[in-house]
Amino acid sequence: MPHLLMSSDEPDMAATPADSSPTVLEFPRFGHTRNRAVRVRQFRGADPDLEPLRRQATSIIDEVLADTNPEDAPVREKLRWHVANNPGQPEKALLDHLRTVADQQASA
């Protein structure tokens, strides 16, 4: 059986790309240029009595996340973590976040 792989000892035989510069794609940066609002997800059988509280908690979370102070970036990241771990329950996310902050301040 003939050998299918052939080596090219001559450098002139290697194909060179027409444009050797790398392609750089620009992606939008989140956080500094855009603020992402937190949306409340509705669950089937959700308690309608909690809706005013959820809207108020969502408004507070949006205000905190819209802040651009670099010193508060760790606080915003922790709040985002709580929101992600409590989908559809912004009131619980905000409460958990406030408890975490209070515990950290008490231990300091």
Secondary structure, DSSP 8 states (H G I E B T S, - for coil): ----------GGGS---S--S--------TTTS----------TT--GGGHHHHHHHHHHHHHHHH---GGGHHHHHHHHHHHHTSTT-HHHHHHHHHHHHHHHHHH-
